[in-house]
């Protein structure tokens, strides 16, 4: 495309281009952190750790939630098994795969900090390493 087509109507197109070029390849990241013990297990579920990598932007966070070596007993199937910290809870419903027979959701839209475990299995599910990414909007 000819430069005169791109610059049509621009008084100082080179200055505009150079001023905005400084913004390219920059992310407005305020902070990134790693935290452990980001949740409380319920209904007999356990894990060796619940950790999160939190990347803070202006008014929202990107959360990578990781659950290591999780066990969910049959009594917790279809029930909340983990309450995540309110500072990282999803603001919208999420769902993700736990293993080839199971998945996790935020089933109650009024309690998005409770994660539910669903499965087609009839025996305790063990040694699951699970990770998911979602957005938390700061209110």
MDTraj code that builds the backbone (N, CA, C; nanometers):
import mdtraj as md
import numpy as np

residues = "UNK UNK UNK UNK UNK UNK UNK UNK UNK UNK UNK UNK UNK UNK UNK UNK UNK UNK UNK UNK UNK UNK UNK UNK UNK UNK UNK UNK UNK UNK UNK UNK UNK UNK UNK UNK UNK UNK UNK UNK UNK UNK UNK UNK UNK UNK UNK UNK UNK UNK UNK UNK UNK UNK UNK UNK UNK UNK UNK UNK UNK UNK UNK UNK UNK UNK UNK UNK UNK UNK UNK UNK UNK UNK UNK UNK UNK UNK UNK UNK UNK UNK UNK UNK UNK UNK UNK UNK UNK UNK UNK UNK UNK UNK UNK UNK UNK UNK UNK UNK UNK UNK UNK UNK UNK UNK UNK UNK UNK UNK UNK UNK UNK UNK UNK UNK UNK UNK UNK UNK UNK UNK UNK UNK UNK UNK UNK UNK UNK UNK UNK UNK UNK UNK UNK UNK UNK UNK UNK".split()
xyz = np.array([
    [0.0847, -0.1165, 0.0000],
    [0.0000, 0.0000, 0.0000],
    [0.0900, 0.1237, 0.0000],
    [0.0597, 0.2222, -0.0845],
    [0.1425, 0.3422, -0.0901],
    [0.1335, 0.4236, 0.0383],
    [0.2433, 0.4863, 0.0772],
    [0.2474, 0.5672, 0.1987],
    [0.1457, 0.6799, 0.1934],
    [0.1227, 0.7421, 0.0767],
    [0.0276, 0.8536, 0.0702],
    [-0.1146, 0.8072, 0.1007],
    [-0.1466, 0.6790, 0.0790],
    [-0.2782, 0.6257, 0.1168],
    [-0.2878, 0.6097, 0.2682],
    [-0.1818, 0.5607, 0.3288],
    [-0.1797, 0.5407, 0.4738],
    [-0.1837, 0.6743, 0.5471],
    [-0.1161, 0.7745, 0.4930],
    [-0.1034, 0.9021, 0.5643],
    [-0.2131, 1.0020, 0.5308],
    [-0.3070, 0.9660, 0.4465],
    [-0.4132, 1.0595, 0.4085],
    [-0.4848, 1.1112, 0.5324],
    [-0.4877, 1.2438, 0.5491],
    [-0.5550, 1.3058, 0.6630],
    [-0.4685, 1.3203, 0.7860],
    [-0.3497, 1.2629, 0.7885],
    [-0.2594, 1.2724, 0.9033],
    [-0.1627, 1.3884, 0.8795],
    [-0.1596, 1.4802, 0.9735],
    [-0.0676, 1.5943, 0.9598],
    [0.0765, 1.5509, 0.9845],
    [0.0972, 1.4741, 1.0902],
    [0.2330, 1.4317, 1.1231],
    [0.2316, 1.2809, 1.1441],
    [0.2170, 1.2066, 1.0350],
    [0.2003, 1.0623, 1.0443],
    [0.3227, 0.9932, 1.1017],
    [0.4411, 1.0426, 1.0751],
    [0.5613, 0.9784, 1.1265],
    [0.5697, 0.9914, 1.2787],
    [0.5370, 1.1080, 1.3330],
    [0.5373, 1.1263, 1.4787],
    [0.4326, 1.0365, 1.5443],
    [0.3143, 1.0264, 1.4824],
    [0.2082, 0.9395, 1.5367],
    [0.2546, 0.7949, 1.5393],
    [0.3148, 0.7505, 1.4299],
    [0.3646, 0.6130, 1.4224],
    [0.4733, 0.5880, 1.5264],
    [0.5672, 0.6765, 1.5394],
    [0.6764, 0.6596, 1.6353],
    [0.6276, 0.6650, 1.7791],
    [0.5335, 0.7531, 1.8106],
    [0.4803, 0.7626, 1.9470],
    [0.4060, 0.6361, 1.9867],
    [0.3320, 0.5754, 1.8954],
    [0.2560, 0.4547, 1.9275],
    [0.3417, 0.3293, 1.9183],
    [0.4519, 0.3339, 1.8477],
    [0.5390, 0.2188, 1.8351],
    [0.5960, 0.1786, 1.9707],
    [0.6119, 0.2736, 2.0616],
    [0.6653, 0.2450, 2.1946],
    [0.5728, 0.1528, 2.2741],
    [0.4439, 0.1475, 2.2375],
    [0.3474, 0.0643, 2.3099],
    [0.3440, -0.0795, 2.2597],
    [0.3998, -0.1016, 2.1416],
    [0.3971, -0.2366, 2.0853],
    [0.4847, -0.3287, 2.1701],
    [0.4372, -0.4511, 2.1898],
    [0.5069, -0.5558, 2.2663],
    [0.5186, -0.5245, 2.4152],
    [0.4320, -0.4402, 2.4669],
    [0.4308, -0.4147, 2.6104],
    [0.2975, -0.4607, 2.6679],
    [0.3032, -0.5368, 2.7742],
    [0.1835, -0.5771, 2.8469],
    [0.1746, -0.4941, 2.9742],
    [0.0567, -0.4425, 3.0047],
    [0.0430, -0.3634, 3.1272],
    [0.0294, -0.4524, 3.2503],
    [0.1275, -0.5360, 3.2764],
    [0.1235, -0.6270, 3.3902],
    [0.1669, -0.5526, 3.5154],
    [0.0798, -0.5545, 3.6155],
    [0.1113, -0.4885, 3.7411],
    [0.1936, -0.5772, 3.8331],
    [0.1653, -0.7084, 3.8286],
    [0.2310, -0.7970, 3.9224],
    [0.2055, -0.9415, 3.8797],
    [0.2959, -1.0296, 3.9096],
    [0.2767, -1.1728, 3.8908],
    [0.3274, -1.2400, 4.0171],
    [0.2499, -1.3351, 4.0685],
    [0.2911, -1.4013, 4.1922],
    [0.2493, -1.5477, 4.1897],
    [0.3117, -1.6237, 4.2769],
    [0.2799, -1.7647, 4.2957],
    [0.2398, -1.7817, 4.4420],
    [0.1238, -1.8434, 4.4641],
    [0.0759, -1.8628, 4.6011],
    [0.0289, -2.0060, 4.6199],
    [0.0518, -2.0587, 4.7388],
    [0.0034, -2.1919, 4.7734],
    [-0.1106, -2.1787, 4.8740],
    [-0.1742, -2.2889, 4.9041],
    [-0.2867, -2.2933, 4.9983],
    [-0.3973, -2.1968, 4.9559],
    [-0.4369, -2.2059, 4.8299],
    [-0.5363, -2.1144, 4.7746],
    [-0.6778, -2.1683, 4.7827],
    [-0.6985, -2.2754, 4.8605],
    [-0.8327, -2.3309, 4.8725],
    [-0.8449, -2.4215, 4.9926],
    [-0.9702, -2.4534, 5.0256],
    [-1.0026, -2.5434, 5.1362],
    [-1.0840, -2.6594, 5.0813],
    [-1.0386, -2.7816, 5.1078],
    [-1.1093, -2.8992, 5.0587],
    [-1.2295, -2.9317, 5.1458],
    [-1.3309, -2.9896, 5.0834],
    [-1.4560, -3.0251, 5.1512],
    [-1.4971, -3.1675, 5.1138],
    [-1.5875, -3.2222, 5.1878],
    [-1.6487, -3.3521, 5.1600],
    [-1.5458, -3.4641, 5.1424],
    [-1.4361, -3.4563, 5.2158],
    [-1.3369, -3.5634, 5.2174],
    [-1.2326, -3.5583, 5.1079],
    [-1.2402, -3.4612, 5.0181],
    [-1.1399, -3.4491, 4.9112],
    [-1.0091, -3.3978, 4.9710],
    [-0.8978, -3.4380, 4.9120],
    [-0.7650, -3.3954, 4.9583],
    [-0.6725, -3.3743, 4.8384],
    [-0.5624, -3.3069, 4.8639],
    [-0.4569, -3.2913, 4.7640],
    [-0.3301, -3.2514, 4.8370],
    [-0.2161, -3.2705, 4.7713],
    [-0.0913, -3.2308, 4.8357],
    [-0.0748, -3.0793, 4.8332],
    [-0.1351, -3.0122, 4.7334],
    [-0.1330, -2.8662, 4.7340],
    [-0.2328, -2.8095, 4.6338],
    [-0.2779, -2.6895, 4.6633],
    [-0.3568, -2.6077, 4.5701],
    [-0.2785, -2.4791, 4.5548],
    [-0.2308, -2.4546, 4.4352],
    [-0.1470, -2.3374, 4.4116],
    [-0.2046, -2.2556, 4.2973],
    [-0.1620, -2.1302, 4.2916],
    [-0.2080, -2.0426, 4.1839],
    [-0.0949, -1.9505, 4.1401],
    [-0.0854, -1.9330, 4.0103],
    [-0.0028, -1.8272, 3.9543],
    [-0.1007, -1.7166, 3.9189],
    [-0.0756, -1.5988, 3.9727],
    [-0.1684, -1.4869, 3.9583],
    [-0.0966, -1.3743, 3.8849],
    [-0.1512, -1.3354, 3.7714],
    [-0.0966, -1.2235, 3.6949],
    [-0.1970, -1.1095, 3.7065],
    [-0.1550, -1.0020, 3.7716],
    [-0.2431, -0.8880, 3.8000],
    [-0.2351, -0.7842, 3.6892],
    [-0.3495, -0.7500, 3.6338],
    [-0.3612, -0.6413, 3.5383],
    [-0.4441, -0.5318, 3.6045],
    [-0.4777, -0.4305, 3.5303],
    [-0.5601, -0.3223, 3.5829],
    [-0.7048, -0.3699, 3.5926],
    [-0.7537, -0.3974, 3.7124],
    [-0.8917, -0.4373, 3.7435],
    [-0.9252, -0.5831, 3.7142],
    [-0.8274, -0.6665, 3.6800],
    [-0.8557, -0.8085, 3.6666],
    [-0.7276, -0.8887, 3.6839],
    [-0.7464, -1.0192, 3.7079],
    [-0.6343, -1.1110, 3.7237],
    [-0.6535, -1.2282, 3.6286],
    [-0.5442, -1.2804, 3.5767],
    [-0.5461, -1.4086, 3.5078],
    [-0.4922, -1.5086, 3.6080],
    [-0.5691, -1.6116, 3.6332],
    [-0.5355, -1.7118, 3.7344],
    [-0.5043, -1.8443, 3.6654],
    [-0.3924, -1.9036, 3.7019],
    [-0.3657, -2.0424, 3.6664],
    [-0.3727, -2.1205, 3.7975],
    [-0.4769, -2.1999, 3.8133],
    [-0.4999, -2.2778, 3.9348],
    [-0.4490, -2.4193, 3.9117],
    [-0.3689, -2.4681, 4.0069],
    [-0.3095, -2.6006, 3.9952],
    [-0.3374, -2.6803, 4.1222],
    [-0.3891, -2.8020, 4.1036],
    [-0.4177, -2.8922, 4.2156],
    [-0.3317, -3.0163, 4.1944],
    [-0.2484, -3.0472, 4.2931],
    [-0.1530, -3.1563, 4.2790],
    [-0.1931, -3.2776, 4.3606],
    [-0.1917, -3.3931, 4.2962],
    [-0.2171, -3.5225, 4.3588],
    [-0.3487, -3.5232, 4.4381],
    [-0.4559, -3.4892, 4.3685],
    [-0.5877, -3.4793, 4.4322],
    [-0.6567, -3.6151, 4.4389],
    [-0.7260, -3.6381, 4.5507],
    [-0.8105, -3.7555, 4.5691],
    [-0.9507, -3.7072, 4.6034],
    [-1.0498, -3.7614, 4.5325],
    [-1.1890, -3.7266, 4.5603],
    [-1.2633, -3.8566, 4.5905],
    [-1.3147, -3.8701, 4.7144],
    [-1.3870, -3.9921, 4.7502],
    [-1.5261, -3.9934, 4.6857],
    [-1.5858, -4.1104, 4.6802],
    [-1.7173, -4.1232, 4.6162],
    [-1.8218, -4.0334, 4.6827],
    [-1.8081, -4.0082, 4.8122],
    [-1.9043, -3.9236, 4.8824],
    [-1.9015, -3.7782, 4.8392],
    [-1.7980, -3.7384, 4.7666],
    [-1.7874, -3.5993, 4.7209],
    [-1.8323, -3.5821, 4.5764],
    [-1.8663, -3.6911, 4.5085],
    [-1.9087, -3.6802, 4.3690],
    [-2.0364, -3.5973, 4.3608],
    [-2.0372, -3.4977, 4.2726],
    [-2.1546, -3.4128, 4.2541],
    [-2.1730, -3.3090, 4.3626],
    [-2.0753, -3.2960, 4.4496],
    [-2.0822, -3.2000, 4.5602],
    [-1.9627, -3.1056, 4.5516],
    [-1.9688, -2.9933, 4.6248],
    [-1.8496, -2.9081, 4.6271],
    [-1.7352, -2.9810, 4.6970],
    [-1.6199, -2.9812, 4.6344],
    [-1.5045, -3.0482, 4.6940],
    [-1.3935, -2.9495, 4.7284],
    [-1.3986, -2.8272, 4.6708],
    [-1.2941, -2.7289, 4.6965],
    [-1.3535, -2.5892, 4.6940],
    [-1.3230, -2.5117, 4.7973],
    [-1.3595, -2.3699, 4.8015],
    [-1.2311, -2.2920, 4.7795],
    [-1.2248, -2.2172, 4.6677],
    [-1.1051, -2.1386, 4.6386],
    [-1.1150, -2.0037, 4.7080],
    [-1.0007, -1.9449, 4.7338],
    [-0.9950, -1.8158, 4.8015],
    [-1.0748, -1.7117, 4.7233],
    [-1.1447, -1.6252, 4.7948],
    [-1.2306, -1.5259, 4.7295],
    [-1.1521, -1.4299, 4.6407],
    [-1.0247, -1.4095, 4.6703],
    [-0.9433, -1.3177, 4.5902],
    [-0.9098, -1.3731, 4.4515],
    [-0.9321, -1.5038, 4.4310],
    [-0.9038, -1.5632, 4.3003],
    [-1.0224, -1.6390, 4.2430],
    [-1.1386, -1.6320, 4.3059],
    [-1.2524, -1.7097, 4.2547],
    [-1.2927, -1.6610, 4.1159],
    [-1.3438, -1.7502, 4.0323],
    [-1.3906, -1.7086, 3.9005],
    [-1.5117, -1.6164, 3.9142],
    [-1.5269, -1.5229, 3.8225],
    [-1.6441, -1.4360, 3.8226],
    [-1.7539, -1.4890, 3.7310],
    [-1.7181, -1.5836, 3.6471],
    [-1.8134, -1.6465, 3.5562],
    [-1.7972, -1.7971, 3.5700],
    [-1.9011, -1.8730, 3.5381],
    [-1.8893, -2.0193, 3.5493],
    [-1.7743, -2.0731, 3.4656],
    [-1.7050, -2.1733, 3.5207],
    [-1.5968, -2.2400, 3.4489],
    [-1.6187, -2.3909, 3.4570],
    [-1.5584, -2.4633, 3.3659],
    [-1.5603, -2.6097, 3.3660],
    [-1.4316, -2.6572, 3.3012],
    [-1.3760, -2.7649, 3.3541],
    [-1.2538, -2.8192, 3.2964],
    [-1.2419, -2.9671, 3.3299],
    [-1.1602, -3.0366, 3.2533],
    [-1.1436, -3.1810, 3.2648],
    [-1.0527, -3.2139, 3.3830],
    [-1.0930, -3.3137, 3.4620],
    [-1.0108, -3.3618, 3.5728],
    [-0.9318, -3.4863, 3.5308],
    [-0.9980, -3.5790, 3.4649],
    [-0.9339, -3.6974, 3.4066],
    [-1.0248, -3.7496, 3.2958],
    [-0.9931, -3.8640, 3.2403],
    [-1.0705, -3.9135, 3.1256],
    [-1.2160, -3.9457, 3.1586],
    [-1.2511, -3.9535, 3.2874],
    [-1.3877, -3.9862, 3.3274],
    [-1.4542, -3.8769, 3.4102],
    [-1.3847, -3.7689, 3.4355],
    [-1.4333, -3.6716, 3.5325],
    [-1.4089, -3.5282, 3.4876],
    [-1.4899, -3.4373, 3.5418],
    [-1.4704, -3.2958, 3.5153],
    [-1.5085, -3.2138, 3.6383],
    [-1.4707, -3.0879, 3.6367],
    [-1.4921, -2.9971, 3.7490],
    [-1.5658, -2.8743, 3.6978],
    [-1.6625, -2.8265, 3.7760],
    [-1.7371, -2.7067, 3.7381],
    [-1.7602, -2.6171, 3.8593],
    [-1.8031, -2.4957, 3.8305],
    [-1.8607, -2.4070, 3.9318],
    [-2.0108, -2.4166, 3.9104],
    [-2.0754, -2.5162, 3.9677],
    [-2.2144, -2.5465, 3.9365],
    [-2.3144, -2.4473, 3.9923],
    [-2.2829, -2.3854, 4.1032],
    [-2.3760, -2.2916, 4.1664],
    [-2.3379, -2.1490, 4.1262],
    [-2.4197, -2.0820, 4.0428],
    [-2.3833, -1.9466, 3.9978],
    [-2.3767, -1.8442, 4.1104],
    [-2.4325, -1.8766, 4.2255],
    [-2.4273, -1.7860, 4.3403],
    [-2.3054, -1.8093, 4.4279],
    [-2.2370, -1.9205, 4.4094],
    [-2.1157, -1.9546, 4.4847],
    [-2.0076, -2.0002, 4.3882],
    [-1.9512, -1.9075, 4.3135],
    [-1.8509, -1.9441, 4.2140],
    [-1.7168, -1.9803, 4.2759],
    [-1.7041, -1.9652, 4.4085],
    [-1.5802, -2.0074, 4.4735],
    [-1.5824, -2.1558, 4.5100],
    [-1.6971, -2.2230, 4.4935],
    [-1.7067, -2.3668, 4.5187],
    [-1.6895, -2.4431, 4.3885],
    [-1.5938, -2.5352, 4.3859],
    [-1.5743, -2.6214, 4.2702],
    [-1.6381, -2.7570, 4.2981],
    [-1.7080, -2.8108, 4.1990],
    [-1.7790, -2.9390, 4.2096],
    [-1.7088, -3.0425, 4.1247],
    [-1.7077, -3.1667, 4.1723],
    [-1.6439, -3.2775, 4.1010],
    [-1.7518, -3.3702, 4.0472],
    [-1.7487, -3.3955, 3.9168],
    [-1.8448, -3.4824, 3.8493],
    [-1.7687, -3.5955, 3.7811],
    [-1.8242, -3.7168, 3.7876],
    [-1.7576, -3.8306, 3.7252],
    [-1.8573, -3.9378, 3.6864],
    [-1.8175, -4.0222, 3.5928],
    [-1.8969, -4.1400, 3.5567],
    [-1.8467, -4.2631, 3.6313],
    [-1.7397, -4.2490, 3.7081],
    [-1.6814, -4.3592, 3.7836],
    [-1.7600, -4.3859, 3.9116],
    [-1.7453, -4.5057, 3.9659],
    [-1.8130, -4.5404, 4.0910],
    [-1.7136, -4.5625, 4.2049],
    [-1.5853, -4.5413, 4.1776],
    [-1.4833, -4.5580, 4.2809],
    [-1.4086, -4.4268, 4.3012],
    [-1.3457, -4.4159, 4.4168],
    [-1.2657, -4.2975, 4.4511],
    [-1.1685, -4.2637, 4.3385],
    [-1.1577, -4.1363, 4.3067],
    [-1.0645, -4.0908, 4.2033],
    [-0.9386, -4.0378, 4.2719],
    [-0.8225, -4.0897, 4.2327],
    [-0.6984, -4.0603, 4.3042],
    [-0.5887, -4.0077, 4.2120],
    [-0.4925, -3.9392, 4.2742],
    [-0.3658, -3.8977, 4.2130],
    [-0.3844, -3.8103, 4.0880],
    [-0.4828, -3.7239, 4.0915],
    [-0.5089, -3.6354, 3.9780],
    [-0.4288, -3.5064, 3.9925],
    [-0.3621, -3.4682, 3.8872],
    [-0.2951, -3.3382, 3.8791],
    [-0.3749, -3.2559, 3.7795],
    [-0.4270, -3.1446, 3.8258],
    [-0.5235, -3.0678, 3.7472],
    [-0.4792, -2.9231, 3.7389],
    [-0.4936, -2.8644, 3.6228],
    [-0.4646, -2.7225, 3.6068],
    [-0.5664, -2.6578, 3.5154],
    [-0.6018, -2.5348, 3.5460],
    [-0.6923, -2.4595, 3.4602],
    [-0.6600, -2.3111, 3.4691],
    [-0.7021, -2.2380, 3.3687],
    [-0.6776, -2.0941, 3.3649],
    [-0.8101, -2.0229, 3.3454],
    [-0.8279, -1.9114, 3.4177],
    [-0.9501, -1.8328, 3.4054],
    [-0.9224, -1.6901, 3.4486],
    [-1.0235, -1.6045, 3.4378],
    [-1.0092, -1.4621, 3.4715],
    [-1.0892, -1.4322, 3.5981],
    [-1.0300, -1.3523, 3.6852],
    [-1.0989, -1.3001, 3.8040],
    [-1.1065, -1.1476, 3.7872],
    [-1.2295, -1.0960, 3.7828],
    [-1.2491, -0.9512, 3.7711],
    [-1.2508, -0.8893, 3.9103],
    [-1.1677, -0.7898, 3.9323],
    [-1.1676, -0.7206, 4.0600],
    [-1.2883, -0.6277, 4.0645],
    [-1.3593, -0.6337, 4.1751],
    [-1.4797, -0.5479, 4.1877],
    [-1.4482, -0.4225, 4.2641],
])
top = md.Topology()
chain = top.add_chain()
for i, resn in enumerate(residues, 1):
    res = top.add_residue(resn, chain, resSeq=i)
    for name in ("N", "CA", "C"):
        top.add_atom(name, md.element.get_by_symbol(name[0]), res)
traj = md.Trajectory(xyz[None], top)
